[in-house]
């Protein structure tokens, strides 16, 4: 459960980190409040929410289908690698 939460937190922080890298590259003060006006922070928060919602949409579209069981990657009896896959749920 920690991995999905960490992924969403990381996606939320990406716009702020990119802007901080931009400030460092342009040799401006990263910790100077003048470079973090409320409008800029609001824009970064909106971008962060767009990234998070986009990741939810991608996960819902390309994630594991309902009614199937995930079989993790393994090696078969011949020693060949079998990638992880979703198999129908036997009921």
N, C-alpha and C positions, 0 to 999 in steps of 0.2 A: 504494500500500500504506500510505502514511502516513496517509491520511484515515480508513480504518477503525480504525487503531490510535489515532489522535487522538480519534475519536468515542468509543471505549470508555474511554479515559483520562478524557475529559471527563465521561462518564456516571458513572464511578467517583467523581469529585471533587465532583459536584453535591451530595450530602448534606452534605459537609463545608463547602462554600461556603454553603449555605442555613443551616446551624447557626451559622456565623461571622456571617452577616448578622443572624441572630436575636440573637446576643450583642451586636452593635453597636447594633441597634435598641433593645434593652433596657438599654443603657448599662452593660453588664458588661464586664469585661476579656476581650478575645478571646485575649490571650496569657497569661492567668492560668491556671496548671495546675489550679486548683480547679474551673474551669468545663469541664475536659476529663477527667472521670474515666474509668477504664477501661471501665466499663459503657456510658457514652455513646459512647465510641469504638467499642466492639464493636457497638452498635446501628447506628451510622453505617456501619460496614463491612458489616454484613448488608444494610442498605438499599442500599448501593452495589452489592453483588453481585446483589441482586434486580433492580436497574435494568439491570445488564450482561446477566444471563441473559434478562431480558425483551427486551432489544434483539436478542439472538441469536435468540430465538424469532420475533420480528417479522420479522427479516431472512430467516430460513429460510422463514417462511410467505408473505411478500409479496415476497421477492427475485426475482431472475431465475430463471426455470424452467429445469431441465436440458434440453438439446437445442435451445436456441434461441440466436440470435446477437443481441446488443444493437446496434441501429442508433441512433446518437446523433441528437439534434435537428438539423434542417437545413432549408433552404428548397428547395422543389421547382423545376422548370423554369419554373413560372408565378410564382414569387416568393412562394408561400404557405408559411407556417411549418408544418413537420411535426414534432410532438413526438417525443422518443425513444421507441422501442418495441422489443419483443422479437419477432423473426421466426423462423420455423422454420429450423433448420439444413439447408441444401441439401447432400445427400450423394449 
